[in-house]
Every structure is written in C-alpha cells, then in structure tokens.
Amino acid sequence: MTAAAKVYTIASSAPFADTLARGLIKQAGDGPLALADTVIYLPTRRAQRVFGDAFARALGGAALLPQFRALGDVDEDDLPFEAEALDLPPAVAPLRRTLLLATLVRRWHRASHRDEMGFAQAAALADGLAQVMDEVETQGARLSDLDGVVPGALAEHWEAVRGLLRILDTEWPKILEAEACIAPADRRNRALRALAARVRAKPPRGPIIAA
C-alpha cells in the first residue's frame, strides 16, 4: 500500500527551486545520504539543471543530491525509466513528420484554393501544425474539439482552416498507422501512464516529489 499524497505550496514571491531545496534538506536531516533516495520529477531538462544548482548551493557540496528526472517536453528522447521496458511503437521522426504533414497541407490547399502551394511554405505550416497537434495530444483532446472553442469573431477565418483540420483528424492517424509509428506526444503520454503504473506497483524506497 502506498502512502497518501501530500500537496504543498510555495509562495509566488519566493524563489521556487531554492525554497524547495531548503525545505527538503530540512526534512531529510543531517545524514549525507538522506536525499539520495528522493526522486524529484520536473517538467523539463532545464528545470533539472535549475534544481540541481539550487540543491548544490544549499548543500555546499557536502551530500548526494536527489534524483532529478524530467517528464519532459515532447521532443525529449530520453525517458525517466528504461526505454526497453516499454512495449510501445516508435515516435515518428520529426523530419518525417514535417514531410508527411507538408504533403497533406499541399493536398488541402490544392483542393480548397485550386492552385499549388510551394513546398517550403507547406513545410513551414507543417511545423506549426505539428506544435498544435502535440499540444492537443498532450492535453488528451482531438483537433475536432477545437470547433467548440473558436470565438464568433473568428468564425469566417476558422472556416478557412476547418477543412485542413478535418483532413488531419481523419487522415493523420491512418498515415501514422501505415508508418508503424505514433505521435511523439502520444508516445510520451503512454510512457507517463506506464511510469505511473510502475511506481504504483513497485514504489521506490524514498519519497517521490512532482515539482
């Protein structure tokens, strides 16, 4: 049985990393190994560096640091546990995704505008679409859900891109299936769910903190 979760807050006026470091060090006591079993999950690699520096300043180099693990931006390659432990399809490569999306964009433009779009322009649009798709996927939503959140003032403009989103919503999953890949954000979501299940089944020895 796992221990109940506890939620703590830090005032917005306080330096977050330094305040958390001082608080955890105080809880851990004076033992030089007391923090070594603590796992701190952070949003990005940059946060890992910031928190590592904060603990090093507070400890003065006299103790082992906690384990910092980034849950990461969707373009993070490394996972917070062994990749071979996951039974997941690979994420589509960034360049391959851009090329595939650019092809879809050009097909949509040809059908809706009756002319050709240059590949460079289509590739630029594809990069922007990939970011939107990553965000939608990360939030567990679908592109079709955007229909209900567009302000009325943008309705006319929205109609111009609705067709493209419909194509993406219906055709992109088929393309990924043919590529035997999944979206990067989808893979990350699945990996995080697998991590949560693993932690529940076999909790680590020390505290787990999501900061």
Secondary structure, DSSP 8 states (H G I E B T S, - for coil): -----------TTS-HHHHHHHHHHHHH-S-TTTTTT-EEEESSHHHHHHHHHHHHHHHTT-S---EEEE---TT--S-SS-GGG-----B--HHHHHHHHHHHHHHHHHHHHSS---HHHHHHHHHHHHHHHHHHHHTT--GGGGGGG--GGGHHHHHHHHHHHHHHHHHHHHHHHHHT-B-HHHHHHHHHHHHHHHHHHS--SS-EEE-
